[in-house]
Amino acid sequence: MDFEKAGDNPVAFGFALALAVRPAKAQKKDTLLLMRQLDTMQQMIMNTQKTLDSQTAVLKTLVEQANNNVNSMKSQVEDPRKATQENLASSNARADSLTRDVQALSESLEEAKARLAKLSDQVAQTQNIIQTLNTASAAGTAGAPGPGGQAAGVNPPPVPDADTLYKSGLSSFNGGQYQLAVQSFQEYLKYYGDTDLASNAQFYIGECYYSQGDYKQAVDEYNKCIEQYPKGNKIASAQLKKGYALLALDQQRAGIRELRSLIQRFPNSREADLARQRLRKLGVTVSGSRGQ
């Protein structure tokens, strides 16, 4: 004990003095007591630490169990939601498929209606032509011819309408009814052979025979188109198809000559391009390229 420092504080000085005068045995007893108290406190600290560790472990276990329960609940909620989404997606897919089927059916129905209407028009036009032909035939055989070669008491049959005849022939051609188409176009040429569509009618007659594989007759009809209507708008087409028909008849030299003639006459036409393509397939040198 530092008595000089303790002298500044009377209380501290008195305590220090009392300790100084206490017997050594009493001091040893106090020291042992303090050590036992220190051990007790350390033991309490250790017990508290163990309790804290135990409670922490229990709390950790509870937290883990809670997390597991939450995850399980999420899974239980997620599975029905996922199943609902899958069912909804499947239902939407079926609905889309059904919608497409209905749309396709509607389109098929509309197409069938259009074909039926077209067929009805063809039937009506054919009936008009047959009625006109029957009227003309009856007029030609009934009664004796009067002045001017006309049957007495019989009016001449009405001339068929040009637009009706041409459309009838074109409709029959597009429908694959080639004989009816030829008949309609021939009637058109009979009454309207000097119109702008006369060359078209003659060309389609050739097309009818070409489509049926009668290439010889097709060549004859294309020649009529080329020769009788030199200013018509089907000259290049007729010459191209004539070349094709000659090749189909194994008249290769004549076919090549016809296609070369077409290229020279109409070098910038679409028909000339098709002729060049056909000649190249045959291995024939092509001159008169487009633009020359």
FENKAWO-V971575 format. One record per residue. N is the residue number from 1. PSI is psi in radians with two decimals (* if undefined). D_LAST is the distance of its C-alpha to the last C-alpha in whole Angstrom. Layout:
# FENKAWO-V971575
<<N:PSI:D_LAST> <N:PSI:D_LAST>>
This chain:
# FENKAWO-V971575
<<1:2.31:131> <2:1.76:130> <3:-0.47:134> <4:-0.74:133> <5:-0.63:129> <6:-0.41:131> <7:-0.36:134> <8:-0.41:132> <9:1.95:131> <10:-0.71:135> <11:-0.80:133> <12:-0.62:131> <13:-0.71:134> <14:-0.72:136> <15:-0.74:134> <16:-0.64:134> <17:-0.69:137> <18:-0.69:138> <19:-0.61:135> <20:-0.52:137> <21:-0.11:140> <22:2.62:139> <23:2.66:140> <24:-0.57:138> <25:-0.72:138> <26:-0.66:137> <27:-0.71:134> <28:-0.68:133> <29:-0.72:134> <30:-0.67:131> <31:-0.74:129> <32:-0.67:129> <33:-0.75:128> <34:-0.65:125> <35:-0.70:124> <36:-0.70:124> <37:-0.67:123> <38:-0.73:120> <39:-0.74:120> <40:-0.77:120> <41:-0.71:117> <42:-0.69:115> <43:-0.71:115> <44:-0.69:115> <45:-0.75:111> <46:-0.74:111> <47:-0.71:111> <48:-0.70:109> <49:-0.72:106> <50:-0.76:107> <51:-0.75:107> <52:-0.74:104> <53:-0.73:102> <54:-0.78:103> <55:-0.63:102> <56:-0.73:99> <57:-0.75:98> <58:-0.75:99> <59:-0.71:97> <60:-0.73:94> <61:-0.75:94> <62:-0.71:94> <63:-0.76:91> <64:-0.75:89> <65:-0.71:91> <66:-0.74:89> <67:-0.74:86> <68:-0.73:86> <69:-0.73:87> <70:-0.79:84> <71:-0.69:82> <72:-0.73:83> <73:-0.70:83> <74:-0.75:79> <75:-0.72:78> <76:-0.61:80> <77:-0.68:78> <78:-0.69:75> <79:-0.88:75> <80:-0.67:75> <81:-0.76:73> <82:-0.75:70> <83:-0.68:71> <84:-0.74:71> <85:-0.74:67> <86:-0.74:66> <87:-0.69:67> <88:-0.75:66> <89:-0.71:62> <90:-0.71:63> <91:-0.72:64> <92:-0.70:61> <93:-0.75:58> <94:-0.67:60> <95:-0.74:59> <96:-0.74:56> <97:-0.73:55> <98:-0.68:57> <99:-0.76:55> <100:-0.71:52> <101:-0.74:53> <102:-0.71:54> <103:-0.76:51> <104:-0.70:49> <105:-0.69:52> <106:-0.73:51> <107:-0.71:47> <108:-0.69:48> <109:-0.76:50> <110:-0.71:48> <111:-0.73:45> <112:-0.68:48> <113:-0.73:49> <114:-0.75:45> <115:-0.70:45> <116:-0.73:48> <117:-0.72:47> <118:-0.74:44> <119:-0.67:46> <120:-0.72:49> <121:-0.73:46> <122:-0.73:45> <123:-0.76:49> <124:-0.76:49> <125:-0.71:46> <126:-0.70:47> <127:-0.70:51> <128:-0.72:50> <129:-0.79:48> <130:-0.71:50> <131:-0.70:53> <132:-0.76:51> <133:-0.71:51> <134:-0.67:54> <135:-0.75:55> <136:-0.70:53> <137:-0.73:55> <138:-0.65:58> <139:-0.56:58> <140:-0.38:57> <141:-0.26:60> <142:2.24:62> <143:2.95:65> <144:2.56:64> <145:2.39:62> <146:-2.84:63> <147:2.37:62> <148:0.13:58> <149:0.08:58> <150:2.43:58> <151:2.38:61> <152:2.30:64> <153:0.17:65> <154:2.23:61> <155:2.52:59> <156:2.55:55> <157:2.59:53> <158:2.51:51> <159:2.25:48> <160:2.62:46> <161:2.38:44> <162:-0.82:40> <163:-0.68:39> <164:-0.79:42> <165:-0.81:41> <166:-0.82:37> <167:-0.61:38> <168:-0.79:41> <169:-0.74:38> <170:-0.69:36> <171:-0.72:38> <172:-0.69:40> <173:-0.82:36> <174:-0.48:36> <175:0.05:39> <176:0.18:39> <177:1.33:41> <178:-0.64:39> <179:-0.76:41> <180:-0.65:42> <181:-0.78:39> <182:-0.76:38> <183:-0.76:41> <184:-0.75:40> <185:-0.64:37> <186:-0.69:39> <187:-0.69:41> <188:-0.80:39> <189:-0.53:37> <190:-0.71:40> <191:-0.44:41> <192:0.78:38> <193:-0.17:35> <194:0.27:34> <195:3.01:33> <196:-0.48:30> <197:0.06:31> <198:-0.74:31> <199:-0.61:28> <200:-0.78:28> <201:-0.76:32> <202:-0.68:31> <203:-0.75:28> <204:-0.46:31> <205:-0.78:33> <206:-0.68:30> <207:-0.65:30> <208:-0.80:34> <209:-0.65:34> <210:-0.73:31> <211:-0.46:33> <212:0.00:36> <213:0.14:35> <214:1.35:35> <215:-0.55:32> <216:-0.84:33> <217:-0.60:34> <218:-0.73:31> <219:-0.75:29> <220:-0.74:31> <221:-0.66:31> <222:-0.66:27> <223:-0.70:27> <224:-0.72:29> <225:-0.75:27> <226:-0.74:24> <227:-0.72:26> <228:-0.39:29> <229:1.17:26> <230:-0.33:23> <231:0.12:23> <232:2.88:24> <233:0.16:22> <234:0.26:22> <235:-0.87:20> <236:-0.72:18> <237:-0.73:20> <238:-0.70:23> <239:-0.68:20> <240:-0.86:19> <241:-0.50:23> <242:-0.74:24> <243:-0.75:22> <244:-0.76:24> <245:-0.70:27> <246:-0.71:27> <247:-0.66:26> <248:-0.46:29> <249:0.17:31> <250:0.38:30> <251:1.26:28> <252:-0.75:26> <253:-0.78:24> <254:-0.70:24> <255:-0.78:23> <256:-0.72:20> <257:-0.70:19> <258:-0.74:19> <259:-0.66:17> <260:-0.67:14> <261:-0.71:15> <262:-0.78:14> <263:-0.67:11> <264:-0.67:10> <265:-0.69:12> <266:1.15:11> <267:-0.46:7> <268:0.19:8> <269:2.82:12> <270:-0.63:14> <271:-0.62:15> <272:-0.66:12> <273:-0.74:13> <274:-0.66:16> <275:-0.73:15> <276:-0.76:14> <277:-0.74:17> <278:-0.71:19> <279:-0.68:18> <280:-0.68:18> <281:-0.52:21> <282:-0.07:22> <283:0.40:21> <284:2.36:18> <285:2.28:16> <286:2.23:12> <287:2.97:9> <288:0.85:6> <289:2.80:6> <290:2.31:6> <291:-0.17:4> <292:*:0>>
